[in-house]
Amino acid sequence: MKTFFIKYKLLIPVIILSFLCVMTLITFIRGTVKMDGIVYNGFILTGKHYGAFIAVALSLISFFFLKQFFRYIFLLTLMLGLFGAINFTALEHSWALTLGPLVVSIQPSAFLVSLLTLGLALYHNNTGSHISPEHATVEVPLHIVKRHKEEVEKFKNIYVDKNTEELTRIIIEKKYTAAALEAAQDVLNERQ
């Protein structure tokens, strides 16, 4: 269950935004908006709504089919929503932040979803599920392994004439490449 959550946790904010967009579509189909107890007829979708529908659809598609681009697409979706370029809800609400002469409008729905996304992204990093280095496995491409072995053999041919004291100094000083150190250790091991 935990691996399922970790795999799909960033889908939660996308589902929330999808829900907001569906509610906006339902409001459009009904044609009425209720604000401060007053019902207004003739609700129409704006370009900001269509932009939100497209951004959320792209986020959903990228989550399942273009995973490598999901974070960028979803971040762009959140930023566009946060600063009011797109609108996920039927009514456009915003909070005004004044920073000296600069006034920035922030959409509450996008802000709250951004906070949720940040919390979910940080959750994985603090769960203690890190792999310790001795248990980690890394798949190294064959051409790199082959090149490393060739370098070790080259250094072994150079080090074969060195005495044990010189080889020990090379290993202790650790001023050389990994291949050189491995070769020095191999030559020492072969002598014993």
FIMAR-774605 format. One line per field, with one value per residue (C-alpha): x, y, z; residue number from 1; residue in one letter. Coordinates in pm, 1 decimal. Example, Ala and Ser with C-alpha at 12.3 -4.5 7.8 and 13.67 -1.06 7.14 Angstrom:
BEGIN
u <- (1230.0 / 1367.0)
v <- (-450.0 / -106.0)
w <- (780.0 / 714.0)
num <- (1 / 2)
residu <- (A / S)
REM end
This chain:
BEGIN
u <- (0.0 / 286.3 / 452.6 / 115.7 / 81.6 / 438.5 / 383.7 / 53.0 / 74.7 / 128.1 / -188.2 / -393.8 / -355.1 / -431.3 / -749.2 / -848.5 / -797.0 / -990.9 / -1275.8 / -1277.1 / -1288.4 / -1575.3 / -1765.2 / -1707.3 / -1846.8 / -2151.7 / -2205.2 / -2183.5 / -2436.4 / -2675.5 / -2615.3 / -2649.7 / -2407.2 / -2502.4 / -2299.1 / -2375.3 / -2721.6 / -2811.3 / -2858.2 / -2716.5 / -2830.5 / -2630.0 / -2292.7 / -2046.5 / -1700.0 / -1407.9 / -1070.0 / -925.1 / -1160.5 / -1069.1 / -702.2 / -753.8 / -931.1 / -645.3 / -375.0 / -539.0 / -594.5 / -227.0 / -124.1 / -332.2 / -201.9 / 158.5 / 123.4 / 31.7 / 200.5 / 481.1 / 604.2 / 935.8 / 745.0 / 475.8 / 651.2 / 717.0 / 365.4 / 202.0 / 429.3 / 333.0 / -35.2 / -3.5 / 185.8 / -65.9 / -349.4 / -171.0 / -124.9 / -467.1 / -376.5 / -613.9 / -913.9 / -1012.2 / -1332.5 / -1651.6 / -1598.0 / -1270.3 / -1152.1 / -817.0 / -615.0 / -416.7 / -66.3 / 96.0 / 473.8 / 551.2 / 427.3 / 380.1 / 37.2 / 18.4 / -312.9 / -315.9 / -599.2 / -682.6 / -770.9 / -442.0 / -251.8 / -400.8 / -338.3 / 19.8 / 66.7 / -76.6 / 156.8 / 456.2 / 357.7 / 317.1 / 647.4 / 829.9 / 650.0 / 852.3 / 1179.9 / 1108.7 / 961.9 / 1292.8 / 1257.1 / 1604.3 / 1819.2 / 2149.4 / 2453.6 / 2546.2 / 2200.7 / 2180.1 / 2238.6 / 2333.8 / 2330.0 / 2643.9 / 2649.1 / 2872.7 / 3095.6 / 3188.1 / 3267.1 / 3475.4 / 3669.0 / 3733.4 / 3868.4 / 4095.2 / 4230.6 / 4291.8 / 4484.6 / 4690.1 / 4785.9 / 4858.1 / 5111.5 / 5273.5 / 5266.6 / 5396.9 / 5757.8 / 5695.1 / 5785.3 / 5532.5 / 5623.0 / 5552.6 / 5219.5 / 5116.4 / 5202.6 / 4987.9 / 4691.9 / 4734.0 / 4780.7 / 4465.2 / 4587.6 / 4521.4 / 4216.8 / 3990.9 / 4136.4 / 4493.2 / 4406.3 / 4228.0 / 4524.9 / 4770.6 / 4552.7 / 4523.9 / 4902.6 / 4952.8 / 4691.8 / 4851.7 / 5187.6 / 5046.2)
v <- (0.0 / 236.6 / 185.1 / 246.1 / 575.4 / 680.3 / 597.6 / 785.3 / 1056.2 / 1340.5 / 1232.7 / 1351.2 / 1725.8 / 1659.9 / 1476.5 / 1770.1 / 2013.4 / 1775.0 / 1776.3 / 2158.0 / 2163.3 / 1910.6 / 2126.2 / 2425.1 / 2225.0 / 2126.3 / 2492.7 / 2574.4 / 2302.7 / 2426.7 / 2781.7 / 2940.9 / 3063.4 / 3131.9 / 3407.7 / 3568.4 / 3408.3 / 3554.6 / 3326.7 / 3454.5 / 3302.4 / 3279.9 / 3153.4 / 3113.0 / 2964.7 / 3199.1 / 3144.3 / 3098.8 / 2805.3 / 2642.4 / 2695.5 / 2520.8 / 2227.1 / 2187.8 / 2222.6 / 1965.0 / 1726.5 / 1761.0 / 1698.0 / 1379.8 / 1257.3 / 1332.1 / 1154.9 / 827.8 / 845.9 / 1106.3 / 1064.8 / 1240.7 / 1562.5 / 1541.5 / 1752.9 / 2035.0 / 2030.9 / 2015.3 / 2287.5 / 2507.7 / 2426.7 / 2526.6 / 2847.3 / 2952.5 / 2885.4 / 3045.9 / 3377.5 / 3377.2 / 3301.6 / 3002.3 / 2942.3 / 2601.3 / 2718.4 / 2867.9 / 3199.7 / 3382.7 / 3441.0 / 3595.1 / 3714.5 / 4033.4 / 4044.7 / 4384.6 / 4394.8 / 4765.3 / 4907.4 / 4554.6 / 4392.4 / 4018.3 / 3833.2 / 3469.3 / 3222.4 / 3046.0 / 2711.6 / 2692.6 / 2812.0 / 2539.5 / 2270.6 / 2398.9 / 2362.6 / 2010.2 / 1923.0 / 2058.2 / 1862.0 / 1540.3 / 1592.2 / 1648.5 / 1359.8 / 1095.6 / 1261.3 / 1248.9 / 899.0 / 729.7 / 518.8 / 602.6 / 318.4 / 286.1 / 287.4 / -73.6 / -190.7 / 28.6 / -123.0 / 76.8 / -57.7 / 64.2 / 57.7 / -213.2 / 24.6 / 203.9 / -124.4 / -238.0 / 92.0 / 74.4 / -281.5 / -173.1 / 114.3 / -121.5 / -360.1 / -70.2 / 39.0 / -320.1 / -343.4 / -21.8 / -124.3 / -478.7 / -353.3 / -139.7 / -273.2 / -335.7 / -15.2 / 201.9 / 26.2 / 71.6 / 443.0 / 477.9 / 320.2 / 520.4 / 860.5 / 818.2 / 1080.2 / 853.9 / 751.0 / 466.6 / 244.0 / 316.8 / 241.8 / -79.2 / -186.5 / -120.5 / -323.0 / -607.9 / -621.7 / -632.2 / -907.7 / -1113.1 / -1099.8 / -1249.0)
w <- (0.0 / 85.3 / -253.7 / -422.0 / -233.3 / -316.0 / -683.9 / -717.0 / -448.2 / -696.7 / -876.7 / -574.5 / -652.3 / -1020.4 / -919.6 / -698.4 / -986.4 / -1214.6 / -962.7 / -958.4 / -1339.0 / -1343.9 / -1094.1 / -1324.1 / -1616.9 / -1410.1 / -1324.6 / -1697.2 / -1784.5 / -1516.4 / -1638.9 / -1295.8 / -1032.2 / -672.0 / -511.9 / -174.6 / -173.9 / -514.2 / -815.2 / -1144.4 / -1474.1 / -1792.9 / -1667.8 / -1955.8 / -1969.3 / -2031.2 / -2191.4 / -1843.1 / -1784.2 / -2116.3 / -2032.6 / -1698.4 / -1866.4 / -2114.1 / -1846.7 / -1618.8 / -1911.5 / -2011.6 / -1650.1 / -1636.6 / -1971.7 / -1880.2 / -1543.6 / -1713.4 / -2053.8 / -2038.9 / -1681.5 / -1751.9 / -1836.3 / -1566.2 / -1303.7 / -1550.9 / -1696.4 / -1354.6 / -1215.6 / -1510.7 / -1447.9 / -1082.0 / -1161.9 / -1426.9 / -1180.9 / -889.7 / -1069.1 / -1235.7 / -1597.2 / -1581.8 / -1354.9 / -1213.0 / -1041.0 / -1179.6 / -1005.5 / -1008.3 / -653.9 / -569.8 / -277.1 / -328.3 / -186.9 / -172.0 / -181.3 / -177.4 / -507.8 / -650.8 / -613.4 / -682.4 / -711.7 / -604.0 / -655.6 / -327.7 / -491.0 / -680.4 / -372.9 / -151.9 / -415.1 / -446.9 / -70.7 / -84.8 / -373.5 / -185.7 / 124.8 / -73.5 / -254.6 / 74.8 / 248.1 / 63.5 / 154.5 / 528.1 / 567.7 / 634.2 / 322.5 / 198.9 / 71.5 / 249.9 / 20.3 / 99.0 / -15.1 / -322.7 / -662.3 / -965.5 / -1314.5 / -1491.1 / -1872.8 / -2016.4 / -2211.7 / -1887.9 / -1710.9 / -2007.9 / -2018.9 / -1642.4 / -1673.1 / -1959.2 / -1747.6 / -1452.9 / -1680.9 / -1818.3 / -1465.3 / -1359.9 / -1643.8 / -1518.6 / -1149.3 / -1195.1 / -1166.6 / -854.4 / -512.4 / -233.6 / -53.7 / -362.6 / -426.1 / -62.3 / -84.1 / -399.2 / -220.4 / 101.9 / -65.3 / -276.8 / -523.0 / -820.6 / -1019.3 / -908.2 / -1180.5 / -1065.0 / -702.3 / -797.2 / -1009.9 / -726.2 / -487.4 / -741.8 / -791.7 / -412.4 / -376.3 / -655.3 / -472.2 / -154.1)
num <- (1 / 2 / 3 / 4 / 5 / 6 / 7 / 8 / 9 / 10 / 11 / 12 / 13 / 14 / 15 / 16 / 17 / 18 / 19 / 20 / 21 / 22 / 23 / 24 / 25 / 26 / 27 / 28 / 29 / 30 / 31 / 32 / 33 / 34 / 35 / 36 / 37 / 38 / 39 / 40 / 41 / 42 / 43 / 44 / 45 / 46 / 47 / 48 / 49 / 50 / 51 / 52 / 53 / 54 / 55 / 56 / 57 / 58 / 59 / 60 / 61 / 62 / 63 / 64 / 65 / 66 / 67 / 68 / 69 / 70 / 71 / 72 / 73 / 74 / 75 / 76 / 77 / 78 / 79 / 80 / 81 / 82 / 83 / 84 / 85 / 86 / 87 / 88 / 89 / 90 / 91 / 92 / 93 / 94 / 95 / 96 / 97 / 98 / 99 / 100 / 101 / 102 / 103 / 104 / 105 / 106 / 107 / 108 / 109 / 110 / 111 / 112 / 113 / 114 / 115 / 116 / 117 / 118 / 119 / 120 / 121 / 122 / 123 / 124 / 125 / 126 / 127 / 128 / 129 / 130 / 131 / 132 / 133 / 134 / 135 / 136 / 137 / 138 / 139 / 140 / 141 / 142 / 143 / 144 / 145 / 146 / 147 / 148 / 149 / 150 / 151 / 152 / 153 / 154 / 155 / 156 / 157 / 158 / 159 / 160 / 161 / 162 / 163 / 164 / 165 / 166 / 167 / 168 / 169 / 170 / 171 / 172 / 173 / 174 / 175 / 176 / 177 / 178 / 179 / 180 / 181 / 182 / 183 / 184 / 185 / 186 / 187 / 188 / 189 / 190 / 191 / 192)
residu <- (M / K / T / F / F / I / K / Y / K / L / L / I / P / V / I / I / L / S / F / L / C / V / M / T / L / I / T / F / I / R / G / T / V / K / M / D / G / I / V / Y / N / G / F / I / L / T / G / K / H / Y / G / A / F / I / A / V / A / L / S / L / I / S / F / F / F / L / K / Q / F / F / R / Y / I / F / L / L / T / L / M / L / G / L / F / G / A / I / N / F / T / A / L / E / H / S / W / A / L / T / L / G / P / L / V / V / S / I / Q / P / S / A / F / L / V / S / L / L / T / L / G / L / A / L / Y / H / N / N / T / G / S / H / I / S / P / E / H / A / T / V / E / V / P / L / H / I / V / K / R / H / K / E / E / V / E / K / F / K / N / I / Y / V / D / K / N / T / E / E / L / T / R / I / I / I / E / K / K / Y / T / A / A / A / L / E / A / A / Q / D / V / L / N / E / R / Q)
REM end
